[in-house]
Structures are given as structure tokens and as C-alpha cells.
């Protein structure tokens, strides 16, 4: 194999060139999760020539995986996912080194596996591991690219703690605690079309390449939500919180503690905070509108509501009773679900999000 000819189609790009290809060859990337997200991530990073790929997954291939985990075949059922995916990637690009971790990443072994890594790619399906990876990336200054999916939606988050520093805020500024066990729905319960993790995993791979080579611009301290039904996107930015337990002025999370990451729940995103318009009496709720002034002009509601920005969180936390029914609304229900979960994580169990947002309901 001739590296020059193998990578020629991308090295002619000014964003890559020989210098960028050298950076890719020297890079060390850890992919956590060999599932629907991990397959496109591994495929495109291997194709791009990331020199050292490590694939971590403790699960085995099941028949129900095959429609979206596209590098597996029926003959692989029962085999370790990480080993099978690693073999496929080695065959795809013999020029790179591919390492396999067949056991679960935990707080006790995280530092061992992350010590020499440049970029962590979070393709896992539970919040406990996501927070473990995020906190580890922050404490040990690693770049982190996260993605989650729910039915026809996907979310992408980039935390360049190594390349851009740790001053832009972190995930715990938005969600101070690991969400509870009822905060998400599983793939088996919610369903998934294979193309959805395919799209999000491809975006993850592109963000990793950008971080390694140093081109383009990534949206940090933000959640970008993509609705594959209509190709609409929302980007929710948040500010660094002085009281954040990880990146704040007086952090309480300074080491990785096993007890803090035992709340393992599967799978992607969204939760019981969602409520249908038909299931609520608006008169029983305080209604808080998260939309911008432009959005409200385009889609006015009959409800008397105020715009809540993430920077207003502390204000509203002092205004809302923990027992008062509160309904957050936004255009399509993504932002409202996120902020409702944030309140719930602080004990406000009566906070809800209007499912589908204003686009699918008239209040």
C-alpha cells in the first residue's frame, strides 16, 4: 500500500495537505461504542488515515444490530463487537494501527485507557458513560466529540478541552448531575432507523478530523440538534456557570469517582419530561417560552409566556416552586426537553416539555 496514493484525494485539499495528513497519521483516537454511531466514525476515521484507532465495546453482536451496524454480518452474531469492527477496519486500511478493548470503560480504568489519547469519540448509549467520558476529558484535557440519537433526531456536542482549553464551559454547566434512570428511552423501546446514527456518526468523524487538522470551526458549549424528518437544525448554546461542579470557580469534581457514574441507563436522548398537548390542562401550568423573539413573531401563541435563555437559569430556579407544574415550550421540543431535564436534575420534578413543540401544537 502506498500512503501517498491512498490519501491523495484528500491531501489535495488545502485544509488537509501533507501537513494535515501527518497530523492524522500521528493522532490517537478512542471510539467508545461499536454500534450504530461507532461504525461510521470508525470507517471514516480509518479512511482518513488516523494512525492509531482504539475501539472499545464490551457487548456482542445481536441480530437486531445488523440493520444499522453496517459492518456486521449475520455470521458475526455472538462475537465481540469491538473485535469484529476492528478486523473490518484493519482490512479497510492496513496502513493504520487498530487496537481493541473488549471490556467496559469504567471510572477505575478510564485513566489507563485515556492517558495517551488525543480525541475521545463518544458513541455510547448511556448517560453514565457519557458523563464519565466528559468529566475525564475535562480533567485530563482531552478533546471530546459526543453524539446521541432518538428516533428521527440526533444531537452533536463538541468539547475541545485539549485544542481550545477549558474556559468555554462544560456539559455539567447544562446538566449538573447524571440524569436519572427514567430520563431516556432505549433503542428497543423508541426504535431507530439505521441512517440516523449513520448521519450523526459521519458528522462526529468530520468533527474529529477538523480538530486534529485544525481547520474549520466547531460550535463549543452547545448542543446541535438535527431532525432528519425535515432536515431542520437547532443549536442551543450555554454559558459557563460559575457554580458548575466541574468547571466552575470552586469545583467539587476534581477526580473520577466510581460512585458518581453508576447510574447507567440506555439509550439515546429524550425522556419522560415530554408531554402531549392532549394530556395537559394549560391552566394548571406556568408556561415558559424558550424561543427567540424572531421565532415568536413567526409562530405566535395565545399563551402568556416569557423567553427563557440558558443564562437565565438561576433566575428561574428561584421563581419556580419545585412542586409547581411548569411547561417549557420551544419551536420543535428539543430545547424545551433539555431545559426541563436540567430543572428535574435539580429536584424540580414537575417540569415538563411540550412534545413536538409549537410546530405540532397550538397553545
C-alpha positions as CSV (number, residue, x, y, z in Angstrom):
1,X,0.0,0.0,0.0
2,X,1.3,3.4,-1.0
3,X,0.2,6.1,1.6
4,X,0.6,8.9,-1.0
5,X,-1.8,7.3,-3.4
6,X,-4.2,6.1,-0.7
7,X,-4.8,9.6,0.7
8,X,-4.2,11.5,-2.5
9,X,-7.8,12.6,-2.9
10,X,-7.9,14.3,0.5
11,X,-4.3,15.7,0.6
12,X,-5.1,17.8,-2.4
13,X,-7.5,19.8,-0.2
14,X,-5.9,22.9,1.2
15,X,-7.5,22.0,4.6
16,X,-5.5,18.8,4.7
17,X,-2.4,18.8,2.6
18,X,0.7,16.9,3.6
19,X,0.9,18.7,7.0
20,X,-2.7,17.7,7.9
21,X,-2.1,14.1,6.8
22,X,0.9,13.9,9.0
23,X,-1.3,15.1,12.0
24,X,-3.9,12.5,11.2
25,X,-1.2,9.8,11.0
26,X,0.1,10.7,14.4
27,X,-3.3,11.1,16.0
28,X,-4.6,8.7,18.7
29,X,-8.4,8.4,18.8
30,X,-10.5,6.3,21.1
31,X,-14.0,5.3,19.9
32,X,-16.3,4.3,22.8
33,X,-19.1,2.2,21.4
34,X,-19.0,-0.1,18.3
35,X,-22.7,0.4,17.5
36,X,-24.7,2.5,15.1
37,X,-22.6,5.6,15.7
38,X,-19.3,3.8,16.1
39,X,-19.4,2.2,12.6
40,X,-19.4,5.3,10.5
41,X,-17.0,7.0,12.9
42,X,-14.5,4.1,12.6
43,X,-15.0,3.8,8.9
44,X,-14.3,7.4,8.0
45,X,-11.5,8.0,10.5
46,X,-9.8,4.9,9.2
47,X,-10.3,6.0,5.7
48,X,-8.9,9.4,6.6
49,X,-5.7,7.8,7.9
50,X,-6.0,8.3,11.7
51,X,-2.9,6.4,12.6
52,X,-3.9,5.0,16.0
53,X,-7.6,3.9,16.4
54,X,-8.8,2.2,19.6
55,X,-12.3,0.7,19.6
56,X,-13.9,0.0,23.0
57,X,-17.1,-2.0,23.5
58,X,-17.9,-4.9,25.9
59,X,-21.0,-6.1,24.0
60,X,-21.6,-8.8,21.5
61,X,-23.3,-8.7,18.1
62,X,-27.0,-9.4,18.0
63,X,-29.3,-9.9,15.1
64,X,-31.2,-6.7,15.9
65,X,-28.0,-4.7,15.4
66,X,-27.5,-5.6,11.8
67,X,-29.8,-3.1,10.2
68,X,-27.8,-0.1,11.5
69,X,-24.4,-1.5,12.5
70,X,-23.5,-2.0,8.9
71,X,-20.1,-3.6,9.1
72,X,-21.5,-6.6,10.9
73,X,-22.9,-9.6,9.0
74,X,-25.1,-12.5,10.2
75,X,-22.0,-14.6,10.6
76,X,-20.8,-12.2,13.3
77,X,-23.8,-12.8,15.7
78,X,-22.5,-13.7,19.1
79,X,-19.0,-12.3,18.5
80,X,-17.5,-9.4,20.4
81,X,-18.4,-6.1,18.7
82,X,-15.1,-4.4,19.2
83,X,-13.1,-7.3,17.8
84,X,-15.3,-7.7,14.7
85,X,-15.3,-3.9,14.0
86,X,-11.6,-3.7,14.5
87,X,-11.0,-6.5,12.0
88,X,-13.2,-4.8,9.4
89,X,-11.3,-1.5,9.9
90,X,-7.9,-3.2,9.6
91,X,-9.0,-4.7,6.3
92,X,-10.2,-1.3,5.1
93,X,-6.9,0.4,5.8
94,X,-3.8,-1.7,6.5
95,X,-1.7,1.5,6.9
96,X,-3.1,2.3,10.4
97,X,-2.9,0.6,13.8
98,X,-6.2,-0.5,15.3
99,X,-6.5,-1.6,18.9
100,X,-9.3,-3.3,20.7
101,X,-10.8,-3.1,24.2
102,X,-13.3,-5.8,24.8
103,X,-14.3,-4.7,28.3
104,X,-16.4,-1.9,29.7
105,X,-14.8,1.5,30.3
106,X,-15.3,2.4,33.9
107,X,-14.1,5.0,36.4
108,X,-11.4,2.6,37.6
109,X,-9.8,2.0,34.2
110,X,-10.6,5.3,32.4
111,X,-7.3,6.9,33.1
112,X,-5.4,3.9,31.9
113,X,-7.3,3.9,28.5
114,X,-7.4,7.7,28.0
115,X,-3.9,8.6,29.1
116,X,-2.3,8.6,25.6
117,X,-5.5,9.6,23.6
118,X,-5.8,12.9,21.7
119,X,-9.5,12.7,20.9
120,X,-12.4,10.7,22.5
121,X,-15.4,9.9,20.4
122,X,-18.4,9.2,22.5
123,X,-20.6,6.7,20.6
124,X,-22.1,5.0,23.7
125,X,-25.7,4.6,24.6
126,X,-26.0,5.5,28.2
127,X,-25.7,8.7,30.3
128,X,-23.4,7.3,33.0
129,X,-20.7,6.6,30.5
130,X,-21.2,9.8,28.6
131,X,-20.7,11.8,31.8
132,X,-17.7,9.7,32.7
133,X,-16.1,10.4,29.3
134,X,-17.0,14.1,29.5
135,X,-15.6,14.6,33.1
136,X,-12.4,12.6,32.2
137,X,-11.9,14.7,29.0
138,X,-12.2,17.9,31.0
139,X,-10.0,16.8,33.9
140,X,-7.3,15.3,31.6
141,X,-7.6,17.9,28.8
142,X,-8.8,15.7,26.0
143,X,-10.9,16.7,23.0
144,X,-14.3,15.0,23.1
145,X,-16.9,14.6,20.4
146,X,-20.3,13.3,21.6
147,X,-23.4,12.2,19.7
148,X,-26.8,10.8,20.7
149,X,-29.9,9.8,18.8
150,X,-33.6,9.4,19.4
151,X,-35.8,8.1,16.7
152,X,-35.5,10.6,13.8
153,X,-33.4,13.1,15.8
154,X,-29.8,13.4,16.7
155,X,-27.6,15.6,18.9
156,X,-24.0,16.6,18.5
157,X,-21.7,18.2,21.1
158,X,-18.0,19.1,20.8
159,X,-15.8,19.8,23.8
160,X,-12.3,20.7,22.6
161,X,-10.7,20.8,26.0
162,X,-7.3,20.0,24.6
163,X,-7.1,22.2,21.5
164,X,-9.1,25.2,22.8
165,X,-8.8,24.9,26.5
166,X,-11.4,24.6,29.3
167,X,-12.8,28.1,29.6
168,X,-15.8,27.7,27.3
169,X,-18.0,25.8,29.8
170,X,-18.8,22.1,30.0
171,X,-21.8,19.7,30.0
172,X,-22.3,20.0,33.7
173,X,-23.0,23.7,33.2
174,X,-26.1,22.5,31.5
175,X,-26.8,19.2,33.3
176,X,-25.2,19.3,36.8
177,X,-26.0,15.7,37.6
178,X,-26.2,12.4,35.7
179,X,-29.8,12.0,34.5
180,X,-31.9,9.5,36.4
181,X,-32.9,6.1,35.1
182,X,-36.2,7.3,33.7
183,X,-34.6,10.1,31.7
184,X,-34.2,8.2,28.4
185,X,-35.8,5.6,26.2
186,X,-34.0,2.6,24.8
187,X,-33.5,1.7,21.2
188,X,-35.7,-1.3,21.6
189,X,-38.5,0.9,23.1
190,X,-38.1,4.0,20.9
191,X,-37.0,2.4,17.7
192,X,-34.2,3.6,15.3
193,X,-33.6,3.8,11.6
194,X,-30.1,2.9,10.7
195,X,-29.5,6.1,8.6
196,X,-30.0,8.3,11.6
197,X,-26.9,7.1,13.6
198,X,-25.2,6.9,10.2
199,X,-25.6,10.6,9.7
200,X,-24.6,11.6,13.2
201,X,-21.6,9.3,13.2
202,X,-20.4,10.8,10.0
203,X,-20.7,14.2,11.5
204,X,-18.7,13.0,14.5
205,X,-15.9,11.7,12.2
206,X,-15.8,15.1,10.4
207,X,-15.5,17.0,13.7
208,X,-12.7,14.7,14.8
209,X,-10.8,15.3,11.5
210,X,-11.3,19.1,11.9
211,X,-10.0,19.0,15.5
212,X,-6.9,17.0,14.5
213,X,-6.0,19.0,11.4
214,X,-7.0,22.4,12.9
215,X,-9.4,23.7,10.2
216,X,-13.0,24.8,10.2
217,X,-15.0,26.0,13.2
218,X,-16.7,23.8,15.8
219,X,-19.6,25.1,17.9
220,X,-18.5,24.6,21.5
221,X,-20.6,24.6,24.7
222,X,-23.6,23.9,22.6
223,X,-25.9,21.2,21.5
224,X,-26.7,21.0,17.8
225,X,-29.9,19.0,17.2
226,X,-30.8,17.6,13.8
227,X,-34.2,16.5,12.8
228,X,-33.9,14.1,10.0
229,X,-37.6,14.3,9.2
230,X,-37.3,17.8,7.8
231,X,-33.5,18.5,7.9
232,X,-34.1,21.3,10.4
233,X,-31.4,22.1,12.9
234,X,-31.3,23.8,16.3
235,X,-28.2,24.9,18.1
236,X,-28.5,25.6,21.8
237,X,-25.6,27.4,23.3
238,X,-25.0,27.8,27.0
239,X,-22.6,29.8,29.1
240,X,-20.1,28.7,31.6
241,X,-21.6,28.6,35.1
242,X,-19.6,30.0,38.0
243,X,-21.2,27.4,40.3
244,X,-20.6,24.4,38.0
245,X,-19.3,21.5,39.9
246,X,-16.7,20.7,37.3
247,X,-15.5,23.9,35.6
248,X,-16.8,26.5,38.0
249,X,-15.0,28.8,40.4
250,X,-15.0,26.2,43.2
251,X,-15.2,22.8,41.6
252,X,-16.2,19.8,43.6
253,X,-15.4,17.2,40.9
254,X,-11.7,17.0,40.8
255,X,-11.2,13.3,40.4
256,X,-13.0,10.4,38.7
257,X,-15.0,8.6,41.4
258,X,-16.7,5.3,40.6
259,X,-19.8,6.0,42.7
260,X,-20.6,9.1,40.5
261,X,-21.1,7.0,37.3
262,X,-23.2,4.0,38.4
263,X,-26.5,5.4,37.1
264,X,-26.3,3.5,33.8
265,X,-29.3,4.0,31.5
266,X,-29.8,3.2,27.9
267,X,-30.1,4.6,25.1
268,X,-30.0,7.9,23.3
269,X,-31.9,11.1,24.2
270,X,-35.3,12.4,25.2
271,X,-37.4,11.4,28.2
272,X,-40.5,11.4,30.4
273,X,-40.4,15.2,30.5
274,X,-42.2,15.1,27.2
275,X,-46.0,15.7,27.5
276,X,-48.6,15.7,24.8
277,X,-50.9,18.8,24.4
278,X,-53.9,16.5,24.8
279,X,-52.6,15.3,28.2
280,X,-52.4,18.6,29.9
281,X,-54.5,21.5,31.0
282,X,-52.5,24.6,30.2
283,X,-54.3,26.5,33.0
284,X,-52.5,24.2,35.6
285,X,-49.1,25.1,34.3
286,X,-46.7,28.0,34.3
287,X,-45.7,28.3,30.6
288,X,-42.2,29.4,29.8
289,X,-41.3,30.1,26.2
290,X,-37.7,29.3,25.2
291,X,-37.9,30.7,21.7
292,X,-36.2,33.8,20.3
293,X,-38.2,36.9,19.6
294,X,-38.0,36.2,15.9
295,X,-39.4,32.7,16.4
296,X,-42.2,34.0,18.5
297,X,-43.1,36.5,15.8
298,X,-43.2,33.8,13.2
299,X,-45.2,31.4,15.4
300,X,-47.1,33.4,18.0
301,X,-49.0,31.6,20.7
302,X,-52.1,32.6,22.7
303,X,-50.3,31.8,25.9
304,X,-48.7,34.5,28.0
305,X,-45.1,33.4,28.3
306,X,-41.6,34.7,28.6
307,X,-38.4,33.8,26.9
308,X,-36.0,31.8,29.0
309,X,-32.4,31.7,27.9
310,X,-29.9,29.3,29.5
311,X,-28.2,32.3,31.0
312,X,-31.5,33.0,32.9
313,X,-31.5,29.6,34.6
314,X,-30.6,30.9,38.1
315,X,-33.3,33.5,37.9
316,X,-36.0,31.0,37.0
317,X,-34.7,28.4,39.5
318,X,-35.6,31.0,42.2
319,X,-39.0,31.8,40.7
320,X,-40.4,28.3,40.2
321,X,-41.6,26.1,43.1
322,X,-40.3,22.5,43.0
323,X,-44.0,21.4,43.1
324,X,-45.4,23.9,40.6
325,X,-46.3,22.4,37.3
326,X,-44.1,24.1,34.7
327,X,-44.3,23.6,31.0
328,X,-41.4,24.7,28.8
329,X,-42.1,25.3,25.1
330,X,-39.9,25.9,22.0
331,X,-40.3,25.5,18.3
332,X,-39.9,21.7,18.0
333,X,-39.5,20.4,21.5
334,X,-35.7,19.9,21.6
335,X,-34.6,22.9,23.6
336,X,-37.5,22.5,26.0
337,X,-36.7,18.9,26.7
338,X,-33.1,19.8,27.5
339,X,-34.0,22.6,29.9
340,X,-36.8,20.6,31.6
341,X,-34.3,17.8,32.3
342,X,-31.9,20.3,33.7
343,X,-34.5,21.5,36.2
344,X,-35.5,17.9,37.0
345,X,-31.9,17.1,37.8
346,X,-32.1,19.8,40.5
347,X,-35.3,18.4,42.0
348,X,-38.0,20.2,40.0
349,X,-39.9,17.0,39.2
350,X,-43.0,18.9,38.0
351,X,-41.2,20.4,34.9
352,X,-42.3,19.3,31.5
353,X,-41.6,19.9,27.8
354,X,-44.3,20.2,25.2
355,X,-43.7,17.2,22.9
356,X,-43.1,18.2,19.3
357,X,-43.0,21.9,20.2
358,X,-45.1,24.7,18.9
359,X,-44.9,23.3,15.3
360,X,-47.0,20.4,16.3
361,X,-49.4,22.1,18.8
362,X,-51.4,25.2,19.2
363,X,-51.5,26.7,22.7
